[in-house]
Amino acid sequence: MDTNKAEEFEELRPLLFSIAYRILGSVGEAEDAVQESWLRFERLTTEVRSPKAFLSAAVTRIAIDVLRSARVRREQYVGPWFPEPLLADPYEDPARSAELADSVSMAALLLLERLSPLERAVFVLREVFDFGFPEVASAVGRSEAACRQLAVRARRHMAEGRPRFEADRAEREELAARFFEALHEGDLAGLRDLLAADVTLVGDAGGKAPQLARTVLGAPRVARLLAAVLPVMFRIEVTCEQHEVNGRPGAIFRDRDGGILQTLSLDVAEGRIQAIRLVLNPDKLAHMGPVADAWALSEEFKRARRPAP
């Protein structure tokens, strides 16, 4: 193994993963794309002028190919599809911290799903990571003029789906703290006050885990569901560990043995919680650690809800 190559690759790995994850919405597929980019880099017999340019282009092209095939699977997916939860983005750039955090949110990744694979790649490279158009064109194999048009279309689609007034970090965290406090107390009125009138609660189980409902709409219904369900879950020793999920306030729910049951993430805008997204599909949780037996917990939950004889 070329030691210099390995060191250059490891230095760039966080960036490569972050590019691939934003294009793919999958931790496992992003890690595979990064590994494949290393194999291509390692096999080179000539020296490249810029390892960053070569590897960024390689991982982008690999991710585009994977996304094209993944689109078919996602169309056949059971129920709502969400990206795999990301607890921490390995790439940091203080000059672009806001853009990086916004671009990895569940809401942003779902907006990116509306784009073609090429639009998505161009948007990620140009708008998120500030690559110049010559670099973007080289990475996606299109002319600079074509990439500029792709970027314009991608920006337009993304802008159309964003909330008008997004909350800043301090506001999100303050509202989330109140939400989780009300959640632990089963405070129906407190929860309802924090929710937007048209709030949505949506779960992605992929047909592989039980869920009470795929989609619940409106503050009264969402608040009633949370206030009824969460106290019972806490009684059967499910814990709620507050944790940032995809750059937004969220939580990891675990069984009594520490197995991961689900993640929860909050979208906050205009002073209220606009969306609550749950990822329950065990395939999408396994990269975070041991996964709980959701079906067994569901049976235990049902027993705990029954009135005492």
Steps between C-alpha positions, in 0.01 A plus 500: 500500500624851412524672839464849355191398306344345808568811706357728230191282476442489876526878518233530232275218627265728703438720195447201272251339738311827542469544123385141449251506789330815369469348155381161624324554835647173621786454745584150380490589130706813565765298684510250212540783249789644700668160514461453124652845442803388704541188287499712185752740654722216619507340154628817332842454347554868425515789746195729510537875536220524757396196708201704623376563147556139392335344805209745511428429134534124555266486800248726324487281189469185710221657707312611186509143365383356832221758528366414156457137600375593848218706348328183382521342846366815666199503267417149627564586865225418751359824644680834533874499424746704710879523481704296745550707818837670531603583855815697414633637173874417490584797276539844655561836336450799733451730202204293378365350821146633448477365144641165606253462787202606290591271211510187715159551668226247428294774336782600264585140410135433418498808276812367329303184419294711258806574288648286226825326598703753297316800646552360846872447451549846351304663782697316767839581350424861409255628764605294801874454453571807284681318220569715195311420181814363328535248785127420495507447123797266530333304780167438324635477143301790359595840356520803728204655318292186558599497868394862540158412361476195727591721797231756411232232478616334821500828694151579377361161605668523841376857561141404414491239774665688786298657783478877481639571845741241636604512865854569607694247704429659840127514431492139382683376808282701742179373342632144487586508871141601579368230267696218663406624847131490404554161338643346818218646707226394257391865500230514231443876521872571511563289191213655309629852569834413337357351181405683182132470415582286195785303656570154359631194682636245253674169557728301269482133597541356150264218592767363734384644833161570659368853510181652629439702186697595192385861502312706759388852408412800716600621844208347697548150357879503522496631858242241608700218343827605663340561840332159491786291364820636651411452871425133427831462318681649799320253729648208307845657547542654156731799540508821300854629454504852359747516213546711190377308197601625156603835641163561668361436851400141546526188711595134500255260665650187653364189667602401853810324364616802300382374161391774262125504440465817292628850441292814512582831334322835518448764233455843656385814318293808583526427872333159484582137426398442140587133462600202714676223312558153642735243349410150619628282217769287670705494178540878530597489869762224499792733422445666841529184709295199613134527398206424729245227428218737408243223456561364851480852641174554316346200673630622836356843425157352428503310829604811691207695353239249613310603813580302812247221569 
